[in-house]
């Protein structure tokens, strides 16, 4: 049995039954001591959502909880302008065993809050941005759940162990083995996720050759973001164990389907799902929320689709490029699946897996809540579609919309906003002056996303 302590079993039921149980510092220390844990990975993220970590020996964990673990900020992308020294404080609620590591001398992972040496919150901590969005949601009397659908490609490796752009198979949408060669890899991914207390809902082969999709059950926003960044590591680890390379690049093959990250958001007030259409049309709050998201869609795009390659995906293979909504059209930005049932939700379809989920989720939620607070009127789906308003067609256009957005500036801390826009703008400008640099960036995206 993987869950070696009863507290681990009890906590694993937290998501299934919405029981609010969290690990405590004492329970984590007890688990580490009693279950042959030797290494503890302290994980945090740069402003682009790239995972970073420091590994400490298990006997140092108690001190880390009390005093933090020191890191130097200057070498972390986007942390410029803050304190030169930062402290990582492990969040005990995020304990996960890494099941692919040795069973003797186990390795666990804890996500961290980032603080300045004086104990104040670090402005560049992206998890903190999402936590504030969740606080606003709760203060407004809403509960929010998110389910993710994430696409990725599996590619073959060459004889030297380097990734190629030769797909793992030539299967298509919902094909089965032996044409679908990713079946066993997806199975391994899903079993590993369950061992780590994350809950995949389904998996299948997608439209592109070597393209796969895994869907997750709905969970709270912070857990969904935490699980997504962990999921990407699990996928890459499982692929490597099978001699393959997994890429979350938005458009790795120019003439094939791109990879998206669909955000399925469910919002309830007094237990009522606001997106449920009871036969009399959408609730007022649902209309306001959707209108708020549509109003800010262009301003948020640089954070939903953050790399040059993101925009090669738009407008083809059901990746939306217009700012519209519908109940069932797969080509629209916002779709409302199962609107007549308790499973009704808002499917936001433009983001891709290269996004920082903490910033993407926070902006999406704030945009919708602004819509509710200001009672933005939702036009009919036909009228919105007829307007033919487009999403930004390039990262340069998306960055320009973000730079001019008082909404984005109000939500994101100054350090994150300025550094994010500045670094991305530099990449855009350099790519405009030479195809060699753009190709280098594309190659880097392929290997790191």
RAFEN-V599294 format. One record per residue. N is the residue number from 1. RES is the residue in one small letter. SS is DSSP state (H for helix, E for strand, L for the rest). D_FIRST is the distance of its C-alpha to the first C-alpha in whole Angstrom. Layout:
N,RES,SS,D_FIRST
N,RES,SS,D_FIRST
//
This chain:
1,x,L,0
2,x,L,4
3,x,L,6
4,x,L,6
5,x,L,9
6,x,H,11
7,x,H,13
8,x,H,11
9,x,H,10
10,x,H,14
11,x,H,15
12,x,H,13
13,x,H,15
14,x,H,18
15,x,H,20
16,x,H,19
17,x,H,21
18,x,L,23
19,x,L,22
20,x,L,24
21,x,L,21
22,x,L,21
23,x,L,19
24,x,L,22
25,x,H,23
26,x,H,22
27,x,H,19
28,x,H,18
29,x,H,20
30,x,H,18
31,x,H,15
32,x,H,16
33,x,H,18
34,x,H,15
35,x,L,12
36,x,L,15
37,x,E,16
38,x,E,19
39,x,E,20
40,x,E,21
41,x,E,22
42,x,E,25
43,x,E,26
44,x,E,29
45,x,E,31
46,x,L,35
47,x,L,37
48,x,L,36
49,x,L,33
50,x,L,32
51,x,E,29
52,x,E,30
53,x,E,28
54,x,E,28
55,x,E,25
56,x,E,26
57,x,E,24
58,x,H,22
59,x,H,25
60,x,H,27
61,x,H,25
62,x,H,26
63,x,H,30
64,x,H,29
65,x,H,28
66,x,H,31
67,x,H,34
68,x,L,32
69,x,E,32
70,x,E,35
71,x,E,36
72,x,E,39
73,x,L,40
74,x,L,42
75,x,L,40
76,x,L,38
77,x,L,40
78,x,L,41
79,x,L,41
80,x,L,45
81,x,L,47
82,x,L,45
83,x,L,44
84,x,L,44
85,x,E,41
86,x,E,38
87,x,E,35
88,x,E,31
89,x,E,30
90,x,E,26
91,x,L,25
92,x,H,22
93,x,H,21
94,x,H,20
95,x,L,17
96,x,E,15
97,x,E,13
98,x,L,14
99,x,L,12
100,x,L,15
101,x,L,16
102,x,L,15
103,x,L,12
104,x,L,14
105,x,L,17
106,x,E,14
107,x,E,16
108,x,E,16
109,x,E,19
110,x,E,21
111,x,E,24
112,x,E,27
113,x,E,31
114,x,E,34
115,x,E,36
116,x,E,40
117,x,L,41
118,x,L,43
119,x,L,39
120,x,L,41
121,x,E,38
122,x,L,39
123,x,L,41
124,x,L,39
125,x,L,35
126,x,H,35
127,x,H,32
128,x,H,34
129,x,H,36
130,x,H,34
131,x,H,33
132,x,H,37
133,x,H,37
134,x,H,34
135,x,H,36
136,x,H,39
137,x,H,38
138,x,H,37
139,x,H,40
140,x,L,42
141,x,L,40
142,x,E,37
143,x,E,34
144,x,E,32
145,x,E,29
146,x,E,29
147,x,E,28
148,x,E,28
149,x,E,29
150,x,E,29
151,x,E,30
152,x,E,30
153,x,E,32
154,x,E,30
155,x,E,33
156,x,E,33
157,x,E,34
158,x,L,37
159,x,L,37
160,x,L,37
161,x,L,34
162,x,L,35
163,x,E,35
164,x,E,38
165,x,E,38
166,x,E,38
167,x,E,36
168,x,L,33
169,x,L,34
170,x,L,37
171,x,L,35
172,x,L,36
173,x,L,35
174,x,L,33
175,x,L,33
176,x,L,31
177,x,L,30
178,x,L,32
179,x,L,34
180,x,L,31
181,x,L,29
182,x,L,27
183,x,H,25
184,x,H,22
185,x,H,22
186,x,H,22
187,x,H,19
188,x,H,17
189,x,H,18
190,x,H,17
191,x,H,13
192,x,H,13
193,x,H,15
194,x,H,12
195,x,H,10
196,x,L,13
197,x,L,13
198,x,L,16
199,x,L,17
200,x,E,20
201,x,E,22
202,x,E,23
203,x,E,24
204,x,E,27
205,x,E,30
206,x,L,33
207,x,L,37
208,x,L,37
209,x,L,36
210,x,L,33
211,x,E,32
212,x,E,29
213,x,E,28
214,x,E,25
215,x,E,25
216,x,E,23
217,x,L,23
218,x,L,26
219,x,E,25
220,x,E,27
221,x,H,29
222,x,H,27
223,x,H,24
224,x,H,25
225,x,H,27
226,x,H,24
227,x,H,22
228,x,H,25
229,x,H,25
230,x,H,22
231,x,H,22
232,x,H,25
233,x,H,23
234,x,H,20
235,x,H,23
236,x,H,25
237,x,H,22
238,x,H,21
239,x,H,24
240,x,H,25
241,x,H,22
242,x,L,24
243,x,L,28
244,x,E,29
245,x,E,30
246,x,E,29
247,x,E,32
248,x,L,32
249,x,L,36
250,x,L,37
251,x,L,40
252,x,L,39
253,x,L,41
254,x,L,45
255,x,L,45
256,x,L,42
257,x,L,40
258,x,L,39
259,x,L,35
260,x,L,35
261,x,E,33
262,x,E,33
263,x,E,33
264,x,E,32
265,x,E,33
266,x,E,33
267,x,E,36
268,x,E,36
269,x,E,39
270,x,L,39
271,x,L,36
272,x,E,38
273,x,E,37
274,x,L,40
275,x,L,40
276,x,L,40
277,x,L,43
278,x,L,45
279,x,L,48
280,x,L,50
281,x,L,49
282,x,L,46
283,x,L,46
284,x,H,48
285,x,H,45
286,x,H,44
287,x,H,47
288,x,H,47
289,x,H,44
290,x,H,44
291,x,H,48
292,x,H,47
293,x,H,44
294,x,H,47
295,x,H,49
296,x,H,47
297,x,H,46
298,x,H,48
299,x,H,48
300,x,H,44
301,x,H,44
302,x,H,44
303,x,H,40
304,x,H,39
305,x,L,40
306,x,L,41
307,x,L,42
308,x,H,45
309,x,H,43
310,x,H,42
311,x,H,45
312,x,H,45
313,x,L,43
314,x,L,45
315,x,L,47
316,x,L,45
317,x,L,43
318,x,L,42
319,x,L,42
320,x,L,44
321,x,L,47
322,x,E,49
323,x,L,48
324,x,L,48
325,x,E,46
326,x,E,46
327,x,L,44
328,x,L,43
329,x,L,44
330,x,L,42
331,x,L,44
332,x,L,45
333,x,L,43
334,x,E,42
335,x,E,41
336,x,L,40
337,x,L,38
338,x,L,37
339,x,L,40
340,x,L,41
341,x,L,37
342,x,L,35
343,x,L,33
344,x,L,36
345,x,L,36
346,x,E,37
347,x,E,36
348,x,E,38
349,x,L,38
350,x,L,40
351,x,L,37
352,x,L,36
353,x,L,32
354,x,L,34
355,x,L,35
356,x,L,34
357,x,H,32
358,x,H,33
359,x,H,36
360,x,H,36
361,x,H,34
362,x,H,37
363,x,H,40
364,x,H,39
365,x,H,38
366,x,H,41
367,x,H,44
368,x,H,43
369,x,H,43
370,x,H,46
371,x,H,47
372,x,H,47
373,x,H,48
374,x,H,51
375,x,L,51
376,x,L,52
377,x,L,53
378,x,L,51
379,x,L,53
380,x,L,53
381,x,H,51
382,x,H,54
383,x,H,56
384,x,H,53
385,x,H,53
386,x,H,57
387,x,H,57
388,x,L,55
389,x,L,54
390,x,E,52
391,x,L,49
392,x,L,50
393,x,L,50
394,x,L,49
395,x,H,47
396,x,H,51
397,x,H,52
398,x,H,48
399,x,H,49
400,x,H,52
401,x,H,51
402,x,H,49
403,x,H,51
404,x,L,54
405,x,L,51
406,x,H,52
407,x,H,48
408,x,H,46
409,x,H,48
410,x,H,47
411,x,H,44
412,x,L,43
413,x,L,44
414,x,H,47
415,x,H,45
416,x,H,42
417,x,H,45
418,x,H,48
419,x,H,45
420,x,H,44
421,x,H,47
422,x,H,49
423,x,H,46
424,x,H,46
425,x,H,50
426,x,H,50
427,x,H,48
428,x,H,50
429,x,H,53
430,x,H,53
431,x,H,51
432,x,H,55
433,x,L,57
434,x,L,55
435,x,H,53
436,x,H,52
437,x,H,50
438,x,H,49
439,x,H,47
440,x,H,46
441,x,H,44
442,x,H,43
443,x,H,41
444,x,H,40
445,x,H,38
446,x,H,37
447,x,H,35
448,x,H,34
449,x,L,33
//
